[in-house]
Amino acid sequence: MQLFEPQASMFEKEGRGFVVASFGMESGHVPYTTFMSKESYITEHKDLVEKFTRAIYKAQVWVNEHSAAETAKLIEKYFADTDMEIIESSVDRYKTQGSFALNPILDEEEWNNLQNIMDEAGELPKRIEHTKLVNTEIAEKVIK
């Protein structure tokens, strides 16, 4: 079965299972979390969208530049029923696997990986070109 962290590490610690493969490593980079907006909202609130994107990027850089232990300490409050050791090992596993995005750009390869997964699951009625739905203009500006 497929489990996300920290559930996978919790199952291992409890002796209920073992992590034998990483979906993230097997599938390539996939946008598990994205933020979407109507084009009209972006046009009307470009400054706000840019600030939000800059905050996301700042967090991505911080996670990349800090240890799993430092990251775990910062996010511990969001995992109230999870041991700190499990949180840290989960963050470390994701960092080691390259699961965390390093920037807010959803590139064409990631887009296609997501569509491939959805297609194989029978959940994608029609493929859509990256350029038709994804606008990386603000993200590209923010990372410069």
C-alpha positions as CSV (number, residue, x, y, z in Angstrom):
1,M,0.0,0.0,0.0
2,Q,1.1,3.6,-0.5
3,L,1.5,5.7,2.6
4,F,2.7,9.3,3.0
5,E,5.0,10.4,5.8
6,P,4.8,10.3,8.7
7,Q,2.4,7.4,8.5
8,A,4.9,5.2,6.7
9,S,7.6,5.7,9.4
10,M,5.0,5.2,12.1
11,F,4.0,1.8,10.6
12,E,7.7,0.8,10.4
13,K,8.3,1.8,14.1
14,E,5.2,-0.2,15.2
15,G,6.4,-3.2,13.2
16,R,3.3,-3.1,11.0
17,G,5.2,-2.8,7.8
18,F,8.3,-1.7,5.9
19,V,9.0,0.9,3.4
20,V,10.2,-1.0,0.3
21,A,10.1,1.7,-2.3
22,S,9.4,5.4,-2.7
23,F,6.6,6.5,-4.9
24,G,8.3,9.8,-5.3
25,M,11.6,8.3,-6.4
26,E,9.9,5.9,-8.8
27,S,7.6,8.5,-10.4
28,G,9.9,11.4,-10.7
29,H,9.0,14.9,-9.4
30,V,5.3,15.3,-9.0
31,P,3.4,18.4,-7.8
32,Y,1.7,16.9,-4.7
33,T,0.7,20.3,-3.5
34,T,-0.1,23.2,-5.8
35,F,-1.8,26.5,-5.4
36,M,-4.2,27.6,-8.2
37,S,-6.0,30.8,-9.0
38,K,-8.2,32.2,-11.7
39,E,-6.4,34.4,-14.2
40,S,-8.6,37.3,-13.2
41,Y,-7.6,37.0,-9.5
42,I,-3.9,37.0,-10.5
43,T,-4.5,40.1,-12.7
44,E,-6.4,41.9,-9.9
45,H,-4.1,40.9,-7.1
46,K,-0.8,40.4,-8.7
47,D,1.1,42.0,-5.7
48,L,-0.6,39.6,-3.2
49,V,0.0,36.6,-5.4
50,E,3.7,37.5,-5.8
51,K,4.0,38.0,-2.0
52,F,2.4,34.6,-1.4
53,T,4.7,32.9,-4.0
54,R,7.7,34.6,-2.4
55,A,6.7,33.2,1.0
56,I,6.4,29.7,-0.4
57,Y,9.8,30.0,-2.0
58,K,11.4,31.4,1.2
59,A,10.1,28.3,3.0
60,Q,11.4,26.0,0.3
61,V,14.8,27.5,0.6
62,W,14.7,27.3,4.4
63,V,13.8,23.6,4.4
64,N,16.5,22.9,1.8
65,E,19.2,24.8,3.8
66,H,18.3,23.4,7.2
67,S,18.6,19.9,8.8
68,A,15.8,17.5,9.2
69,A,16.0,18.0,12.9
70,E,15.6,21.8,12.6
71,T,12.7,21.4,10.2
72,A,11.1,18.8,12.4
73,K,11.3,21.1,15.4
74,L,9.6,23.8,13.4
75,I,6.7,21.7,12.2
76,E,6.2,19.5,15.3
77,K,3.1,21.5,16.5
78,Y,1.3,20.4,13.3
79,F,1.9,16.7,14.2
80,A,0.6,16.7,17.8
81,D,0.2,12.9,18.1
82,T,3.5,12.0,16.4
83,D,6.8,11.4,18.2
84,M,9.6,13.9,17.3
85,E,11.8,11.1,16.2
86,I,9.2,10.0,13.6
87,I,8.8,13.6,12.4
88,E,12.5,14.0,12.0
89,S,12.9,10.7,10.2
90,S,10.0,11.6,7.9
91,V,11.6,14.9,7.0
92,D,15.0,13.3,6.5
93,R,13.5,10.6,4.2
94,Y,11.8,13.2,2.0
95,K,15.0,15.4,1.9
96,T,17.1,12.4,1.0
97,Q,14.7,11.3,-1.7
98,G,14.5,14.8,-3.1
99,S,10.7,14.9,-2.5
100,F,10.6,18.5,-1.4
101,A,10.4,21.0,-4.3
102,L,13.3,23.5,-4.4
103,N,11.3,26.3,-6.0
104,P,7.7,27.2,-6.8
105,I,7.9,26.5,-10.5
106,L,5.7,23.7,-11.8
107,D,7.7,22.7,-14.9
108,E,6.5,20.7,-17.9
109,E,8.2,17.4,-16.7
110,E,6.4,17.6,-13.4
111,W,3.1,18.4,-15.1
112,N,3.5,15.4,-17.4
113,N,4.5,13.1,-14.6
114,L,1.3,14.1,-12.8
115,Q,-0.8,13.5,-15.9
116,N,0.8,10.2,-16.5
117,I,-0.1,9.0,-13.0
118,M,-3.7,10.2,-13.3
119,D,-3.9,8.6,-16.8
120,E,-2.6,5.2,-15.5
121,A,-5.2,5.4,-12.7
122,G,-8.0,6.0,-15.2
123,E,-8.7,9.4,-13.7
124,L,-7.6,11.7,-16.6
125,P,-10.2,12.0,-19.3
126,K,-8.0,14.3,-21.5
127,R,-4.4,15.5,-21.4
128,I,-3.9,19.2,-21.3
129,E,-0.8,21.1,-22.4
130,H,1.3,22.6,-19.6
131,T,1.2,26.1,-21.3
132,K,-2.6,26.0,-21.3
133,L,-3.1,25.8,-17.5
134,V,0.3,26.6,-15.9
135,N,1.6,30.2,-15.6
136,T,5.1,30.3,-14.1
137,E,5.7,34.0,-14.7
138,I,5.4,35.1,-11.1
139,A,7.3,32.1,-9.7
140,E,10.2,32.8,-12.2
141,K,10.3,36.4,-11.1
142,V,10.3,35.4,-7.4
143,I,13.3,33.1,-7.7
144,K,15.6,35.6,-9.4
